[in-house]
Amino acid sequence: MDPLTHTAAGFFLSRAGLNRWTPHATAVLLLAANIPDCDVVAAAGGSASYLVWHRHITHSLIAMPIMALLAVAVVRWIFRRPVRWMGAFGAAMIGVGSHLLLDLTNSYGIRLLLPFSSRWLRLDIAPLPDIWGWVILALGIGGPFLSGLVGSEIASSRVRARNHGRGGAIFALVVFALYDCGRAVLHDRAVNELASRLYQGTAPARVAATPTPGNPLRWGGIVETPGFYAYEMVDLTQDFDPTRAYLLQKPDPSPAMEAASRTPAFQAFLQWAQYPLWRIAPSDEIENAEIVEAYDLRFGSPANPAFVARAVVDANLKVLESSFHFR
């Protein structure tokens, strides 16, 4: 999920009552809700390095206590004042947990079980970015200011200071949770629509419905069969027609594909990709060489893929160059 949503989650958790657990609880929660993304430093090593290390061990269950302790220690060092360590650690664990849960909801995935399993887990219910999620969070922030104007003549200043924003924070957290639950129901409907059809007379081997920004009723439909992928949007307000799906043939395995798959860029990509499609074309610049590409159908579109591994393989099956890039 995006940093804005993670930060808002930490802020609302604090306002909802966790700010009573320790001094500087808000700072602890804001940092804890974002600290797993410290792995962003891997981007300094290039796109392939970022793909390998982003949402790696810092996003695993086993690292949660370490991330939480690190968040508390940093806040303690910055403010140079005591904290209640047990309360601060408990709040930080909740903050880190909120980060992992939010990341789990989108299609990119998260390796929650590292180092015991490198499997990517995902719920595919929330887009990046999630516009409606931002609206809910904005209401949670703006609501207390409006209610404060109404209640300013009723409650004492001391009571208002103690409870300021608590109602809005609880509202935002509850509504956001209900919103994601609603998205999960809609996601199941889209998956069932895709799985219950035949494509060119072939039953799906597996299907995926990926969220789209803006419209929770519209999902990107991916269907895999032994010989091809079918790609079509699923609009839950209309009947789904599988004959309109865009068919993408899987190329037969080739020596050039095998050579490309042994490069670090392709290995990193193929470990992460869930619906990889290969394509091979002759090189315009190097005689008898081929350009081998693989991209994940979950992101972008077949005409404009967002995550692409690319290699140039010559006639002797030597990889002249390889790379991974994303938009």
C-alpha positions as CSV (number, residue, x, y, z in Angstrom):
1,M,0.0,0.0,0.0
2,D,1.1,3.6,-0.5
3,P,2.9,5.6,2.3
4,L,0.0,8.0,2.7
5,T,-2.4,5.1,3.7
6,H,0.2,3.5,6.0
7,T,0.8,6.9,7.7
8,A,-2.9,7.5,8.1
9,A,-3.4,4.0,9.6
10,G,-0.7,4.7,12.2
11,F,-2.3,8.1,13.0
12,F,-5.8,6.7,13.4
13,L,-4.6,3.8,15.6
14,S,-3.0,6.4,17.9
15,R,-6.1,8.6,18.0
16,A,-8.4,5.6,18.6
17,G,-6.8,5.0,22.0
18,L,-3.3,3.6,21.6
19,N,-1.9,7.1,22.4
20,R,-2.6,6.3,26.0
21,W,-0.2,3.4,26.1
22,T,3.0,5.4,26.3
23,P,4.4,8.9,25.9
24,H,5.1,9.7,22.2
25,A,2.7,6.9,21.1
26,T,1.7,8.8,18.0
27,A,5.3,9.1,16.8
28,V,5.9,5.4,17.6
29,L,2.8,4.4,15.6
30,L,3.6,6.7,12.6
31,L,7.1,5.2,12.4
32,A,6.0,1.6,13.0
33,A,3.3,1.8,10.4
34,N,6.0,2.7,7.8
35,I,9.2,1.1,9.0
36,P,8.8,-2.2,7.0
37,D,9.4,-0.1,3.9
38,C,12.9,0.7,5.0
39,D,13.8,-1.9,2.4
40,V,13.3,0.8,-0.2
41,V,17.1,1.4,0.1
42,A,17.4,-1.7,-2.2
43,A,16.4,0.6,-5.1
44,A,20.0,2.0,-5.0
45,G,21.1,-1.3,-6.5
46,G,18.7,-1.0,-9.5
47,S,15.3,-2.2,-10.4
48,A,16.1,-6.0,-10.2
49,S,17.6,-5.4,-6.7
50,Y,14.5,-3.6,-5.6
51,L,12.3,-6.4,-6.9
52,V,14.3,-9.0,-4.9
53,W,14.5,-7.1,-1.6
54,H,11.3,-5.0,-1.5
55,R,8.7,-6.6,0.7
56,H,11.3,-9.1,1.8
57,I,12.3,-10.0,5.4
58,T,11.2,-6.6,6.8
59,H,7.6,-7.6,5.7
60,S,7.6,-11.0,7.4
61,L,6.0,-12.2,10.6
62,I,9.3,-13.2,12.1
63,A,10.7,-9.6,11.7
64,M,7.6,-7.9,13.3
65,P,9.1,-7.7,16.8
66,I,12.4,-6.4,15.4
67,M,10.7,-3.8,13.4
68,A,8.6,-2.8,16.4
69,L,11.6,-2.5,18.7
70,L,13.5,-0.5,16.1
71,A,10.6,2.0,15.8
72,V,10.4,2.4,19.6
73,A,14.2,2.8,19.9
74,V,14.3,5.5,17.2
75,V,11.5,7.5,18.8
76,R,13.2,7.2,22.2
77,W,16.5,8.4,20.7
78,I,14.9,11.3,18.9
79,F,12.9,12.7,21.8
80,R,15.5,11.9,24.5
81,R,12.7,11.2,26.9
82,P,11.5,7.9,28.6
83,V,8.7,5.8,27.1
84,R,6.8,3.0,28.7
85,W,8.6,0.2,26.9
86,M,5.9,-2.5,27.1
87,G,3.1,-0.1,26.0
88,A,5.3,1.4,23.3
89,F,6.3,-2.1,22.0
90,G,2.7,-3.2,22.0
91,A,1.6,-0.2,20.0
92,A,4.5,-0.6,17.6
93,M,3.6,-4.2,17.0
94,I,0.1,-3.1,16.1
95,G,1.5,-0.4,13.8
96,V,3.8,-2.9,12.0
97,G,0.9,-5.4,11.8
98,S,-1.2,-2.7,10.1
99,H,1.5,-2.3,7.4
100,L,1.7,-6.0,6.7
101,L,-2.1,-6.3,6.5
102,L,-2.5,-3.4,4.2
103,D,0.2,-4.7,1.9
104,L,-1.4,-8.1,1.8
105,T,-4.6,-6.6,0.3
106,N,-3.1,-5.5,-3.0
107,S,-1.9,-7.5,-6.0
108,Y,1.8,-7.0,-5.6
109,G,1.9,-9.4,-2.7
110,I,3.9,-9.9,0.4
111,R,6.3,-12.7,1.5
112,L,4.8,-13.0,5.0
113,L,6.4,-16.4,5.8
114,L,10.1,-15.6,5.1
115,P,12.6,-17.1,5.8
116,F,10.7,-20.4,5.9
117,S,8.8,-19.8,2.7
118,S,9.4,-17.3,-0.2
119,R,5.8,-17.7,-1.5
120,W,4.1,-14.4,-2.4
121,L,0.8,-14.1,-0.6
122,R,-1.9,-11.6,-1.8
123,L,-5.6,-10.9,-1.5
124,D,-6.0,-8.9,-4.8
125,I,-8.7,-6.7,-3.3
126,A,-7.2,-3.2,-3.1
127,P,-5.7,-1.2,-5.9
128,L,-2.6,1.0,-5.8
129,P,-3.5,3.7,-5.2
130,D,-6.9,3.3,-3.6
131,I,-8.8,6.5,-4.3
132,W,-11.9,5.5,-2.2
133,G,-9.6,4.5,0.7
134,W,-8.2,8.0,0.6
135,V,-11.7,9.4,0.7
136,I,-12.5,7.4,3.9
137,L,-9.2,8.5,5.5
138,A,-9.9,12.1,4.6
139,L,-13.3,11.9,6.2
140,G,-11.7,10.5,9.4
141,I,-9.3,13.5,9.5
142,G,-11.9,16.1,8.6
143,G,-14.7,14.8,10.7
144,P,-13.3,15.8,14.1
145,F,-12.8,19.4,13.0
146,L,-16.4,19.7,12.0
147,S,-17.6,18.0,15.2
148,G,-15.3,20.2,17.2
149,L,-17.1,23.3,15.9
150,V,-20.4,21.9,17.0
151,G,-19.3,20.7,20.4
152,S,-17.0,23.6,21.3
153,E,-19.7,25.3,23.5
154,I,-20.7,22.0,25.2
155,A,-17.6,20.1,26.3
156,S,-14.8,21.5,28.5
157,S,-11.4,22.2,26.8
158,R,-9.8,19.5,28.9
159,V,-12.3,16.9,27.7
160,R,-12.0,18.0,24.1
161,A,-8.2,17.8,24.3
162,R,-8.3,14.3,25.7
163,N,-10.8,12.9,23.1
164,H,-10.1,15.1,20.1
165,G,-10.2,13.0,17.0
166,R,-11.0,9.7,18.7
167,G,-14.4,9.3,17.1
168,G,-13.1,10.2,13.7
169,A,-10.2,7.8,14.0
170,I,-12.5,4.9,15.1
171,F,-14.9,5.8,12.3
172,A,-12.1,5.7,9.7
173,L,-10.7,2.4,10.9
174,V,-14.1,0.7,11.0
175,V,-15.3,2.0,7.7
176,F,-12.0,1.2,6.0
177,A,-12.2,-2.4,7.3
178,L,-15.8,-2.7,6.1
179,Y,-14.8,-1.2,2.8
180,D,-12.1,-3.8,2.3
181,C,-14.5,-6.6,3.3
182,G,-16.9,-5.4,0.7
183,R,-14.1,-5.4,-1.9
184,A,-13.3,-9.0,-0.9
185,V,-16.9,-10.0,-1.6
186,L,-16.8,-8.3,-5.0
187,H,-13.5,-9.9,-5.8
188,D,-14.9,-13.3,-5.1
189,R,-17.8,-12.6,-7.5
190,A,-15.4,-11.5,-10.2
191,V,-13.3,-14.6,-9.7
192,N,-16.4,-16.8,-9.9
193,E,-17.5,-15.1,-13.2
194,L,-14.1,-15.8,-14.7
195,A,-13.8,-19.4,-13.5
196,S,-17.3,-20.5,-14.6
197,R,-16.8,-19.8,-18.3
198,L,-15.1,-21.6,-21.2
199,Y,-12.5,-19.8,-23.4
200,Q,-12.2,-21.1,-27.0
201,G,-13.8,-24.3,-25.6
202,T,-11.1,-24.6,-22.9
203,A,-11.7,-24.6,-19.2
204,P,-9.5,-22.3,-17.1
205,A,-6.5,-23.7,-15.3
206,R,-6.6,-20.8,-12.9
207,V,-8.0,-17.2,-12.9
208,A,-7.3,-13.9,-11.2
209,A,-9.3,-10.7,-10.8
210,T,-7.2,-7.7,-10.1
211,P,-8.6,-4.4,-8.7
212,T,-8.8,-1.2,-10.8
213,P,-8.5,2.3,-9.4
214,G,-11.8,4.2,-8.9
215,N,-14.5,1.5,-9.6
216,P,-14.8,-1.4,-7.1
217,L,-17.3,-3.1,-9.5
218,R,-14.7,-3.3,-12.3
219,W,-11.9,-5.9,-12.2
220,G,-9.1,-6.9,-14.5
221,G,-9.8,-10.5,-15.5
222,I,-6.9,-12.9,-16.2
223,V,-7.6,-16.5,-17.3
224,E,-4.8,-19.0,-17.8
225,T,-5.2,-22.2,-19.9
226,P,-2.4,-24.6,-21.0
227,G,-1.9,-22.8,-24.3
228,F,-2.9,-19.2,-23.8
229,Y,-4.0,-16.4,-21.5
230,A,-7.4,-14.7,-21.9
231,Y,-7.5,-11.0,-20.7
232,E,-10.8,-9.2,-20.3
233,M,-12.3,-6.6,-17.9
234,V,-15.1,-7.9,-15.6
235,D,-17.9,-5.4,-14.9
236,L,-20.1,-6.8,-12.2
237,T,-23.0,-4.5,-13.3
238,Q,-23.1,-6.4,-16.7
239,D,-23.1,-9.9,-18.0
240,F,-19.6,-11.2,-18.6
241,D,-19.0,-12.4,-22.2
242,P,-15.9,-14.6,-22.5
243,T,-15.9,-14.4,-26.3
244,R,-14.8,-10.8,-26.0
245,A,-11.6,-11.7,-24.1
246,Y,-8.3,-10.8,-25.7
247,L,-6.3,-14.0,-26.3
248,L,-2.5,-14.1,-25.7
249,Q,-0.8,-17.2,-27.0
250,K,2.0,-18.7,-24.9
251,P,5.1,-19.2,-27.0
252,D,6.6,-22.7,-27.1
253,P,9.8,-23.0,-24.9
254,S,12.9,-22.1,-26.8
255,P,16.7,-22.1,-26.2
256,A,16.7,-18.3,-26.1
257,M,14.0,-18.3,-23.4
258,E,16.0,-20.8,-21.4
259,A,19.2,-18.7,-21.7
260,A,17.3,-15.5,-20.7
261,S,15.7,-17.3,-17.7
262,R,19.2,-18.0,-16.2
263,T,20.0,-14.3,-15.8
264,P,19.6,-12.6,-12.4
265,A,17.0,-10.1,-13.8
266,F,14.8,-12.9,-15.1
267,Q,15.2,-15.1,-12.0
268,A,14.1,-12.2,-9.8
269,F,11.2,-11.5,-12.0
270,L,10.0,-15.0,-12.4
271,Q,10.1,-15.7,-8.7
272,W,7.8,-12.8,-8.2
273,A,5.5,-12.9,-11.3
274,Q,2.2,-14.8,-11.0
275,Y,1.0,-14.6,-14.6
276,P,4.2,-14.3,-16.7
277,L,3.8,-14.1,-20.5
278,W,6.8,-14.4,-22.7
279,R,7.4,-12.8,-26.1
280,I,10.2,-13.2,-28.6
281,A,11.1,-10.9,-31.5
282,P,14.2,-10.6,-33.7
283,S,16.5,-7.8,-32.8
284,D,16.7,-4.8,-35.2
285,E,20.2,-3.9,-34.1
286,I,22.1,-7.2,-33.8
287,E,22.1,-9.7,-36.6
288,N,20.6,-13.1,-35.8
289,A,19.9,-12.0,-32.2
290,E,16.5,-12.2,-30.5
291,I,14.9,-10.0,-27.9
292,V,13.3,-12.0,-25.1
293,E,10.8,-10.3,-22.8
294,A,8.5,-11.5,-20.0
295,Y,5.9,-9.4,-18.3
296,D,3.2,-10.0,-15.6
297,L,-0.4,-9.6,-16.8
298,R,-1.5,-8.4,-13.4
299,F,0.0,-5.0,-14.0
300,G,-0.5,-2.6,-16.9
301,S,-2.0,-4.1,-20.0
302,P,-0.8,-6.5,-22.7
303,A,-0.2,-3.4,-24.9
304,N,1.6,-1.5,-22.2
305,P,3.0,-3.8,-19.5
306,A,4.2,-2.3,-16.2
307,F,6.8,-4.8,-15.1
308,V,9.1,-6.2,-17.8
309,A,12.2,-8.4,-17.8
310,R,14.2,-8.1,-21.1
311,A,17.2,-9.9,-22.6
312,V,19.1,-9.8,-25.9
313,V,20.3,-13.3,-26.9
314,D,22.6,-13.9,-29.8
315,A,22.6,-16.8,-32.3
316,N,25.1,-18.7,-30.0
317,L,22.6,-18.4,-27.1
318,K,24.8,-15.9,-25.3
319,V,23.0,-13.2,-23.3
320,L,24.4,-9.9,-24.5
321,E,22.4,-7.9,-22.0
322,S,19.5,-8.3,-19.6
323,S,17.5,-6.0,-17.4
324,F,14.3,-5.5,-15.5
325,H,12.3,-2.3,-15.4
326,F,8.9,-1.1,-14.2
327,R,6.8,2.0,-14.6
